[in-house]
Amino acid sequence: MDLSNALPIIMMVLVGALAGTLAARIMKGDTFGFAINALLGIGGGVVGGILFDMLGFEPGSNVVRVLNDSYGLNLGGTFIGQIISATVGAIIILYVARFVRGGRSRSKR
């Protein structure tokens, strides 16, 4: 297997895992494990990508500019943007899941 074909998949899983972990900690204060966090973050990347695209934002561009100017770094805007977008999307997924789960438990009482 050619590494150049596997690299985007590896990056997607790693960004997803990071975004899923961040979202889980923000929303719940805990993580769900690497595999679930990666799936949550990948799903969050889809949701966040659609949301930011609809709003016309390029997530992370200002963050990257500040970091590059402040610390003399040369970060790629897409990587930071992917993390931000996927984290926001994962937070939305967790919020909706919590709302749906809460609605079901209230109806059983």
Summary of the structure (lengths in Angstrom):
residues: 109
radius of gyration: 16.0
end to end distance: 53.9
largest distance: 57.4
contacts: 335
relative contact order: 0.17
helix: 83%
strand: 0%
